[in-house]
Amino acid sequence: MTIAPGRKKAEKLDRLAELSAVRDDEQGVSLWREAWRRLRRNPSAIVGTVILVIFVLVAVVGPFLVPHDPVDPSGIREGVIRAGLIPGPSAEHWFGYDHQGRDEFSRLIVGARQTLLVGIVSTLIGLTIGVLIGGVAGASAGLGGRWGRLVDSTLMRIVDMLLSLPGLLLAVSIAALLGPSLVTVMIAVGVVSVPIFARLLRGSMIAQANRDYVLAASSLGVRKSKIAISHVIPNSLAPVIVQATLTLATAIIEVAALSFLGLGNTDSAQPEWGLMLADAQDQLSVRPALAIYPAVAIIITALGFTLLGEAMREALDPKLRR
């Protein structure tokens, strides 16, 4: 039986379409979608996310659900706080009292909000200024001419001077110069992270500037400033976002350190983990648990940010993908 030419041609086209079709599991995916797929399978990312979700919920919702007023010295008023005696956990006060007769559990919960707020704000300060400096330097170095290289060199020398100083020493110097306050801590910790973000974004932009799509856009006559803003910077932000997650962990520790040194919030009635840790130093011989509670909270929170940040770095970095 002879097959009609039209039907034969249709069968060939159907066969060609079948061969050229890409199955759903073979289709290409974007960088962020692939990173999300890897994060969902990474145990470290899952553990870090669970820790951070709990921390955020405690910081946001916890202050409305605390069983006692965190600034009310009820222990002194009731006469249960005496020299050399600070009552421990009980059915009514789960973590006991602090040295001024305030409920330790309520103060720990309320202190999470202030710790989270200071950590996020300080990281945003460093991220914003660092991205601005790194973006200008990277665009000048990768896409600029003689003047671009001059701008890049000037900005990077300033960044190198900041990097040459130990982070905590620089933060202490800034906080001491501006005077102890919560805003001072945010500025000091934020300035410390500026050179990290600036260097990272600049290096990523220089690497992107040598890609084929930049050469193609330049060949088509697209302005260099448009290439940098619309293409190079967006494609260079992945490592910066990962670093921001890791910096949050460092920021929480540095904020606690500055508060511990007396450079943070001077109002000891307002709960904050670093300040609670500092206040507990005089009570170590009476009740060391007052130092253990905020220290463990700081460690677990920093661990959550670190686990998630490392998992994101592994998911977004092709060299570290498994």
Summary of the structure (lengths in Angstrom):
residues: 322
radius of gyration: 27.3
end to end distance: 55.4
largest distance: 108.6
contacts: 1070
relative contact order: 0.14
helix: 75%
strand: 1%
